[in-house]
Amino acid sequence: MTLTDRKPDWLKIKLPRKKLSAQVGGIVNQHHLHTICTSGNCPNRGECWDYGTATFMICGDICTRACKFCNVTTGKPLPLDENEPENIANAIKSLNLKHAVITSVDRDDVPDFGASHWAKVIRTVKQTNPNITLEVLIPDFQGKKELIDLVLREKPEVVSHNLETVRRLSKTVRSRATYEISLEVIKHIADLGVVSKSGIMLGLGETRDEILQTMDDLLAVGCSVMTIGQYLRPSKSNIEVQEYVHPAIFDEYGKIGKEKGFVHIESAPLVRSSYHAERHVNR
C-alpha cells in the first residue's frame, strides 16, 4: 500500500447533491463545454457545484504539455472551437453567475498559443453578461508579454497563473513551464495594475523554507493573492504524494502569508486555484 492509498480523514471529499450538480452538469453538456472540475478531478467539485458554480476550461480538453501532477489528457488537440466563446457566455448566463472562473489547457500547437481565443472568450462573456466579474487562470504563453496583453486588454478582474510548486521541484513536476518564466508572467500582470494571483501544491517533497521562499518570490513580483492546497494524486500515472500535510500546518502558512503581505490567502488541504474565487475579485 502506498501513501496515496492512505488518505487521512481530513481529506474526505463532500459528494455533490444530485439536484444542483445535475443542473450544472446539464448546462455544461448542453453547451458542449469542458470544466476543470471534471477534467482535473477536483476535490471541491461537490461543494462548488452545490453552489451552482463551475470553472470553465477553454481551448479544448487535450493539453500539449504533460505535467506530472495533472489529470488532463495530453496529446494532439483538436482545432480551436469557434463557437466556444458564445457557448461559454451562454452557459454563464444560464447559470446566472455573478462571478466566473475560466482556465485552459496549454496550446503550444497554435501560433499565439491560444491568446487571441482567450481574448475572444472574455470579450464575449462580458458582452453577454454585463455584470459578470471574471477570474482567468492563464497558461504562461511561453512568457511572451504581447500575448499576455491580449488577455489583459479584455479587463478580467483577477488574473491568475500558478507556480504549482517550489523552485527546486518545478522541473520535476511541470512540463515546459519554468519557475522563472512563471514569475515573469505574474510580475507583468501585477505591473499593469491587475489583481495577480498564484498557487502552489504541498505534499510533493518541498520543505518549509522552500515554501516560505516561494511566498517571498511571489510577493517580490507583486502577487497579491495566493492559494495553497494539498496535492492529491489523480491517477496512478501521476507523480506520487510524498506527504499529507496536516490542516494545522496549512493554517500556519495562511497566517504567515498574511503577515508577509498577501492581501488574501487561501490555505487548506482541499484548496484549489479557483476555490472561493469570488472572495478574491475585490482584493
Secondary structure, 3 states (H helix, E strand, C coil): CCHHHCCCHHHCCCCCCHHHHHHHHHHHHHCCCEEHHHHCCCCCHHHHHHCCCCEEEECCCEECCCCCCCCCEECCCCCCCCCHHHHHHHHHHHHCCCEEEEEECCCCCCCCCCHHHHHHHHHHHHHHCCCCEEEEECCCHHHCHHHHHHHHCCCCCEEECCCECCHHHHHHHCCCCCHHHHHHHHHHHHHCCCEEEEEEEECCCCCHHHHHHHHHHHHHCCCCEEEEEECCCCCCCCCCCCCCCCHHHHHHHHHHHHHHCCCEEEECCCCCCCCCHHHCCCC
